């Protein structure tokens, strides 16, 4: 039960990351953690990174759920 809850939270975090990238939320990319990545690879690159990262999180959580 605990594993399912953790996987659902990871899926939600991944979907949130994808949504922030898709809608290009300023408050998300002006965060001090994201600002570093934006400075290095640019806004478009950071959006691509966070989209891929979010999809990776969703995929890993789904794989864990289906594997157990």
C-alpha positions in Angstrom: 0.0 0.0 0.0 2.8 2.4 0.9 4.5 1.6 -2.4 1.4 2.5 -4.4 1.1 5.8 -2.6 4.7 6.7 -3.2 4.3 5.8 -6.9 1.2 8.0 -7.2 3.0 10.9 -5.7 5.9 10.4 -8.1 3.5 10.3 -11.0 1.9 13.5 -9.9 5.3 15.2 -9.6 6.2 14.1 -13.1 2.9 15.3 -14.5 3.4 18.6 -12.7 6.8 19.0 -14.2 5.4 18.3 -17.7 2.6 20.7 -17.2 5.0 23.4 -16.0 7.1 22.9 -19.1 4.1 22.8 -21.5 2.5 26.0 -20.1 5.9 27.7 -19.6 5.1 28.9 -16.1 7.3 31.8 -15.1 7.1 31.1 -11.4 8.4 27.5 -12.0 11.4 28.5 -14.1 12.3 31.5 -11.9 12.7 29.2 -9.0 16.3 29.1 -7.7 16.6 25.4 -8.6 15.4 25.8 -12.2 17.1 29.2 -12.7 20.5 27.5 -12.7 19.5 25.1 -15.5 17.9 28.0 -17.4 21.1 29.9 -17.2 23.1 27.0 -18.5 21.0 25.6 -21.3 18.4 28.4 -21.8 14.7 28.5 -21.2 13.8 26.2 -24.2 16.4 23.7 -23.1 15.2 23.7 -19.6 11.6 23.2 -20.8 12.8 20.2 -22.8 14.8 18.8 -19.9 11.9 19.1 -17.4 9.5 17.5 -19.9 11.8 14.5 -20.4 12.5 14.3 -16.6 8.7 14.4 -15.9 8.0 11.7 -18.4 10.9 9.6 -17.0 9.4 9.9 -13.5 5.9 8.9 -14.7 7.4 6.0 -16.7 9.5 4.7 -13.8 6.6 4.9 -11.3 4.3 3.1 -13.7 6.9 0.4 -14.3 7.2 -0.1 -10.6 3.5 -0.3 -10.2 3.1 -2.8 -13.0 6.1 -4.9 -11.7 4.7 -5.3 -8.2 
